[in-house]
Amino acid sequence: MQNIWALQTPAQNLAPLDLSTDVSVTPVAGAMGAYVSGIDVAELDAAGLGDVRSLLHRYKAVMLRGQNPELTYERYADFGRSLGELAVDPYVEPPIPEHPEIMGLVREADDTRYNFGGDWHSDGTYLEQPGGLTVLWGRELPPYGGDTIFSNMELAWEMLSPAFREMLDGRRCLHSATGLGDKKPITRKGDYAAINFGAQREVIEHYHPIRRTHPETGASSLFVNQAYSVQIEGCTEDESAGILGFLFDWAASPALTCRMVWEPNSILIWDNRNTIHYAVGDYGGFRRAMYRLAVKGEAPA
């Protein structure tokens, strides 16, 4: 039997995109991802915004490098709003009171607690309408480490055997904020962020199709993740655990992934509808300050 780690996949399409701006695009890996220079989020017009969407449809995660070091929180939030309606997390106290839509992900140099995002996941899949796009600004970075790894879930679905896809197609999976294994309530989201423990505590869970169709491109994706997907509808617990365990391992196959390396004055944008990601927590001893915007998505179909 072939080991899933030996999976070979086609390289992503590198045909030129019809962009309105003069940008430099460097693919990160064969599966997905790109570094982009030449787009200033503080000076983006409608055409430039269209370029960002085209780049996301092609590469699924793009890091916009070379941003203005003087970028303000206000202009950053304006850029996020240009991509769609922004969500406000009810469980995390915002670091900038006048901008409740901005979540602070700050880890001090001596912080030894759980690494926020240190599990394969797609943002907010336990919600009825999971996250659409996520925008992450690296405002203070360690000199090395803290990379973000992604997996292309369109490719993950495509590379499954036809028989396995047929078994999964039309089935739903329960996504819960409690997760699998060592379950954590949603109120502990972002352990080292400033948690508002005065907020109402609850468990949130919803069923979503295992094969998800992207609302803008029509492409199919595998829509499960290790952090929040807990039970396949209509299966016993043992059956579900076996299938999900395989899918979690499958989605982490190296040939499906890319590793995005942070550098100063960068903003990373990704599409939660066709990717999962993993925040690498290998920068202990260094301070890291990231600021996140969450663009609302839609009910998966």
SEFIGU-56756 format. One record per residue (C-alpha): residue number from 0; residue in three letters; x, y, z. Coordinates in Angstrom, 3 decimals. Layout:
BEGIN
(NUM 'ala' (X Y Z)) ...
//
This chain:
BEGIN
(0 'met' (0.000 0.000 0.000)) (1 'gln' (1.328 3.443 -0.901)) (2 'asn' (2.063 5.665 2.062)) (3 'ile' (0.103 8.923 1.905)) (4 'trp' (3.343 10.812 2.501)) (5 'ala' (4.478 9.599 -0.941)) (6 'leu' (1.575 11.435 -2.593)) (7 'gln' (2.530 13.275 -5.790)) (8 'thr' (0.381 16.151 -7.030)) (9 'pro' (0.342 18.491 -10.029)) (10 'ala' (2.016 21.881 -9.569)) (11 'gln' (-0.282 24.894 -9.309)) (12 'asn' (-1.158 26.817 -12.452)) (13 'leu' (1.416 29.508 -13.237)) (14 'ala' (-0.258 30.977 -16.311)) (15 'pro' (-0.145 34.800 -16.104)) (16 'leu' (-3.109 36.462 -14.429)) (17 'asp' (-4.740 39.485 -16.019)) (18 'leu' (-3.973 41.987 -13.262)) (19 'ser' (-4.444 45.747 -13.346)) (20 'thr' (-1.416 46.475 -11.179)) (21 'asp' (2.269 45.815 -11.798)) (22 'val' (2.947 43.189 -9.160)) (23 'ser' (5.588 40.559 -8.562)) (24 'val' (4.228 37.099 -7.746)) (25 'thr' (6.451 34.320 -6.388)) (26 'pro' (4.795 30.928 -5.832)) (27 'val' (5.592 29.370 -2.466)) (28 'ala' (5.130 25.701 -3.321)) (29 'gly' (3.680 23.426 -5.956)) (30 'ala' (0.419 23.018 -4.050)) (31 'met' (-0.526 26.618 -3.279)) (32 'gly' (0.550 29.966 -1.879)) (33 'ala' (2.306 33.062 -3.226)) (34 'tyr' (4.357 36.013 -2.054)) (35 'val' (3.170 39.236 -3.706)) (36 'ser' (4.973 42.571 -3.935)) (37 'gly' (3.573 45.783 -5.400)) (38 'ile' (0.175 45.963 -3.657)) (39 'asp' (-0.203 48.651 -0.961)) (40 'val' (-3.315 47.890 1.096)) (41 'ala' (-3.523 51.516 2.272)) (42 'glu' (-3.800 52.817 -1.308)) (43 'leu' (-5.885 50.091 -2.925)) (44 'asp' (-8.511 51.064 -5.512)) (45 'ala' (-11.311 48.893 -6.900)) (46 'ala' (-9.085 47.447 -9.625)) (47 'gly' (-6.393 46.586 -7.108)) (48 'leu' (-8.977 44.931 -4.888)) (49 'gly' (-10.030 42.821 -7.867)) (50 'asp' (-6.392 41.813 -8.274)) (51 'val' (-6.277 40.621 -4.673)) (52 'arg' (-9.370 38.473 -5.245)) (53 'ser' (-7.893 37.012 -8.444)) (54 'leu' (-4.691 36.167 -6.620)) (55 'leu' (-6.649 34.490 -3.806)) (56 'his' (-8.661 32.411 -6.274)) (57 'arg' (-5.425 31.238 -7.897)) (58 'tyr' (-3.118 30.780 -4.907)) (59 'lys' (-5.590 30.517 -1.960)) (60 'ala' (-3.122 32.173 0.436)) (61 'val' (-1.140 35.279 -0.505)) (62 'met' (1.342 37.280 1.524)) (63 'leu' (1.379 40.944 0.559)) (64 'arg' (4.928 42.033 1.285)) (65 'gly' (6.420 45.507 1.441)) (66 'gln' (3.562 47.284 3.221)) (67 'asn' (4.069 50.801 4.543)) (68 'pro' (5.764 50.606 7.976)) (69 'glu' (3.502 53.485 9.043)) (70 'leu' (0.293 51.566 8.288)) (71 'thr' (-2.341 52.459 10.884)) (72 'tyr' (-4.923 50.232 12.527)) (73 'glu' (-7.631 52.338 10.879)) (74 'arg' (-6.281 51.839 7.352)) (75 'tyr' (-5.736 48.149 8.080)) (76 'ala' (-9.361 47.748 9.185)) (77 'asp' (-10.526 49.701 6.115)) (78 'phe' (-8.681 47.221 3.904)) (79 'gly' (-10.380 44.327 5.666)) (80 'arg' (-13.803 45.907 5.192)) (81 'ser' (-13.111 46.280 1.478)) (82 'leu' (-12.961 42.469 1.316)) (83 'gly' (-16.303 41.963 3.050)) (84 'glu' (-18.200 42.359 6.315)) (85 'leu' (-15.910 41.925 9.311)) (86 'ala' (-16.742 39.708 12.266)) (87 'val' (-16.205 40.685 15.910)) (88 'asp' (-15.085 37.816 18.137)) (89 'pro' (-17.350 37.713 21.237)) (90 'tyr' (-14.789 35.794 23.308)) (91 'val' (-11.667 37.919 22.915)) (92 'glu' (-11.200 41.398 24.334)) (93 'pro' (-10.004 43.658 21.489)) (94 'pro' (-6.599 45.293 22.073)) (95 'ile' (-7.727 48.498 20.333)) (96 'pro' (-11.103 49.513 21.811)) (97 'glu' (-11.999 51.764 18.876)) (98 'his' (-11.482 48.810 16.518)) (99 'pro' (-13.322 45.802 18.041)) (100 'glu' (-12.999 43.968 14.718)) (101 'ile' (-9.221 43.662 15.175)) (102 'met' (-8.132 40.659 17.245)) (103 'gly' (-4.724 40.896 18.888)) (104 'leu' (-2.586 37.751 18.877)) (105 'val' (0.343 38.809 21.028)) (106 'arg' (2.775 36.316 22.490)) (107 'glu' (5.404 37.589 24.890)) (108 'ala' (8.954 36.278 24.816)) (109 'asp' (8.518 34.371 28.092)) (110 'asp' (5.048 32.998 27.305)) (111 'thr' (4.962 29.198 27.582)) (112 'arg' (1.209 28.657 27.244)) (113 'tyr' (-0.644 26.934 24.404)) (114 'asn' (0.246 28.197 20.931)) (115 'phe' (-2.872 29.822 19.444)) (116 'gly' (-3.577 28.228 16.063)) (117 'gly' (-1.203 25.331 16.728)) (118 'asp' (-3.451 22.700 15.177)) (119 'trp' (-4.686 22.075 11.650)) (120 'his' (-7.883 24.083 11.281)) (121 'ser' (-10.027 26.386 9.202)) (122 'asp' (-11.305 29.406 11.082)) (123 'gly' (-14.681 29.100 12.765)) (124 'thr' (-16.011 25.956 11.076)) (125 'tyr' (-18.158 25.302 14.166)) (126 'leu' (-20.259 28.333 13.199)) (127 'glu' (-23.354 28.143 11.010)) (128 'gln' (-21.533 30.515 8.662)) (129 'pro' (-17.800 29.765 9.034)) (130 'gly' (-15.143 32.335 8.301)) (131 'gly' (-14.588 33.453 4.714)) (132 'leu' (-11.258 35.243 4.394)) (133 'thr' (-8.757 35.835 7.177)) (134 'val' (-6.363 38.793 7.102)) (135 'leu' (-3.306 38.667 9.378)) (136 'trp' (-0.864 41.541 9.876)) (137 'gly' (2.581 40.736 11.227)) (138 'arg' (3.308 43.946 13.121)) (139 'glu' (6.115 42.645 15.353)) (140 'leu' (7.899 39.479 14.286)) (141 'pro' (10.627 37.252 15.696)) (142 'pro' (13.869 37.223 13.661)) (143 'tyr' (13.020 33.689 12.544)) (144 'gly' (10.318 31.105 13.172)) (145 'gly' (6.554 31.519 13.485)) (146 'asp' (5.801 30.375 9.933)) (147 'thr' (2.236 29.582 8.877)) (148 'ile' (1.624 26.289 7.065)) (149 'phe' (-1.346 25.787 4.737)) (150 'ser' (-2.932 22.822 3.002)) (151 'asn' (-4.864 23.063 -0.263)) (152 'met' (-8.197 21.363 0.440)) (153 'glu' (-9.327 21.589 -3.186)) (154 'leu' (-6.302 19.490 -4.094)) (155 'ala' (-6.943 17.221 -1.104)) (156 'trp' (-10.420 16.450 -2.472)) (157 'glu' (-9.211 16.065 -6.052)) (158 'met' (-6.465 13.578 -5.124)) (159 'leu' (-8.749 11.223 -3.214)) (160 'ser' (-9.781 8.144 -5.173)) (161 'pro' (-13.116 8.374 -7.022)) (162 'ala' (-14.526 5.624 -4.796)) (163 'phe' (-13.598 7.466 -1.621)) (164 'arg' (-15.012 10.732 -2.938)) (165 'glu' (-18.239 8.949 -3.825)) (166 'met' (-18.514 7.592 -0.269)) (167 'leu' (-18.044 11.064 1.226)) (168 'asp' (-20.020 13.121 -1.275)) (169 'gly' (-23.396 14.206 0.099)) (170 'arg' (-22.466 13.408 3.688)) (171 'arg' (-22.169 15.965 6.455)) (172 'cys' (-19.765 16.280 9.373)) (173 'leu' (-20.395 17.876 12.759)) (174 'his' (-18.030 20.744 13.560)) (175 'ser' (-17.800 21.649 17.229)) (176 'ala' (-15.823 24.213 19.195)) (177 'thr' (-14.898 21.471 21.650)) (178 'gly' (-12.783 19.609 19.077)) (179 'leu' (-11.451 16.043 19.246)) (180 'gly' (-9.287 14.405 21.861)) (181 'asp' (-8.299 16.861 24.596)) (182 'lys' (-11.394 18.997 24.209)) (183 'lys' (-11.238 22.722 24.904)) (184 'pro' (-14.320 24.952 25.248)) (185 'ile' (-14.626 27.839 22.836)) (186 'thr' (-14.030 30.258 25.702)) (187 'arg' (-10.353 29.244 25.727)) (188 'lys' (-9.863 30.337 22.149)) (189 'gly' (-6.563 32.159 21.916)) (190 'asp' (-5.079 31.109 25.254)) (191 'tyr' (-2.446 33.829 25.296)) (192 'ala' (-4.733 36.505 23.824)) (193 'ala' (-6.732 38.735 26.167)) (194 'ile' (-9.775 36.578 26.897)) (195 'asn' (-12.977 38.221 28.057)) (196 'phe' (-14.096 35.674 30.634)) (197 'gly' (-17.154 37.782 31.394)) (198 'ala' (-18.680 36.755 28.063)) (199 'gln' (-21.307 34.041 27.999)) (200 'arg' (-19.749 30.586 27.716)) (201 'glu' (-21.256 28.077 25.348)) (202 'val' (-20.455 25.259 22.982)) (203 'ile' (-21.204 25.978 19.335)) (204 'glu' (-21.571 23.229 16.734)) (205 'his' (-23.054 22.806 13.264)) (206 'tyr' (-23.150 20.223 10.478)) (207 'his' (-21.485 21.051 7.173)) (208 'pro' (-21.045 19.102 3.916)) (209 'ile' (-17.778 17.176 3.662)) (210 'arg' (-17.487 18.261 0.037)) (211 'arg' (-17.823 22.019 -0.019)) (212 'thr' (-18.384 24.085 -3.169)) (213 'his' (-16.630 27.443 -3.335)) (214 'pro' (-19.304 30.130 -3.851)) (215 'glu' (-17.147 32.188 -6.249)) (216 'thr' (-15.154 29.610 -8.228)) (217 'gly' (-17.440 26.564 -8.076)) (218 'ala' (-14.499 24.325 -7.119)) (219 'ser' (-14.971 21.428 -4.683)) (220 'ser' (-12.967 21.156 -1.457)) (221 'leu' (-12.595 18.668 1.358)) (222 'phe' (-14.160 20.512 4.293)) (223 'val' (-12.990 18.852 7.514)) (224 'asn' (-10.247 19.808 9.953)) (225 'gln' (-8.566 18.273 12.966)) (226 'ala' (-9.456 21.054 15.387)) (227 'tyr' (-13.239 21.167 14.950)) (228 'ser' (-14.557 18.199 12.905)) (229 'val' (-15.830 15.578 15.335)) (230 'gln' (-18.459 13.230 13.852)) (231 'ile' (-19.643 12.145 10.403)) (232 'glu' (-23.419 12.078 10.228)) (233 'gly' (-24.878 8.575 9.913)) (234 'cys' (-21.677 6.789 11.009)) (235 'thr' (-20.865 5.131 14.307)) (236 'glu' (-18.247 6.800 16.473)) (237 'asp' (-15.655 4.174 15.514)) (238 'glu' (-16.432 4.474 11.798)) (239 'ser' (-16.331 8.241 11.957)) (240 'ala' (-13.081 8.311 13.939)) (241 'gly' (-11.403 6.018 11.406)) (242 'ile' (-12.517 8.027 8.373)) (243 'leu' (-11.771 11.400 9.936)) (244 'gly' (-8.398 10.212 11.202)) (245 'phe' (-7.437 9.232 7.670)) (246 'leu' (-8.705 12.527 6.234)) (247 'phe' (-6.783 14.551 8.825)) (248 'asp' (-3.570 12.713 7.937)) (249 'trp' (-4.353 12.994 4.238)) (250 'ala' (-4.868 16.760 4.432)) (251 'ala' (-1.464 17.128 6.114)) (252 'ser' (0.332 15.318 3.268)) (253 'pro' (3.409 17.443 2.428)) (254 'ala' (2.542 17.517 -1.281)) (255 'leu' (-0.690 19.384 -0.449)) (256 'thr' (0.977 22.061 1.652)) (257 'cys' (3.010 25.256 1.579)) (258 'arg' (4.934 26.990 4.338)) (259 'met' (4.618 30.790 4.380)) (260 'val' (7.630 32.581 5.869)) (261 'trp' (6.920 35.910 7.548)) (262 'glu' (8.972 39.032 7.015)) (263 'pro' (8.452 42.567 8.369)) (264 'asn' (5.674 44.743 6.868)) (265 'ser' (3.675 41.811 5.525)) (266 'ile' (-0.033 41.004 5.486)) (267 'leu' (-1.183 37.442 4.895)) (268 'ile' (-4.639 36.708 3.455)) (269 'trp' (-6.145 33.262 3.048)) (270 'asp' (-9.443 31.674 2.082)) (271 'asn' (-10.865 29.430 4.805)) (272 'arg' (-13.302 27.848 2.365)) (273 'asn' (-10.606 25.838 0.565)) (274 'thr' (-7.635 25.739 2.943)) (275 'ile' (-6.635 24.680 6.421)) (276 'his' (-3.683 26.149 8.268)) (277 'tyr' (-1.308 25.565 11.165)) (278 'ala' (0.554 28.247 13.148)) (279 'val' (4.041 26.988 13.994)) (280 'gly' (4.987 27.880 17.574)) (281 'asp' (8.769 27.644 17.308)) (282 'tyr' (9.746 31.174 18.387)) (283 'gly' (9.867 30.907 22.171)) (284 'gly' (12.105 33.619 23.597)) (285 'phe' (10.917 36.224 21.071)) (286 'arg' (7.939 38.566 21.224)) (287 'arg' (5.401 38.343 18.401)) (288 'ala' (2.476 40.705 17.791)) (289 'met' (-0.059 39.841 15.100)) (290 'tyr' (-3.396 41.521 14.353)) (291 'arg' (-6.207 39.603 12.703)) (292 'leu' (-9.338 40.529 10.767)) (293 'ala' (-12.009 37.932 9.997)) (294 'val' (-14.193 38.442 6.918)) (295 'lys' (-17.565 36.761 7.368)) (296 'gly' (-18.358 33.795 5.161)) (297 'glu' (-21.539 31.993 4.180)) (298 'ala' (-23.216 28.699 5.074)) (299 'pro' (-21.245 25.948 3.286)) (300 'ala' (-22.957 24.192 0.389)) 
//
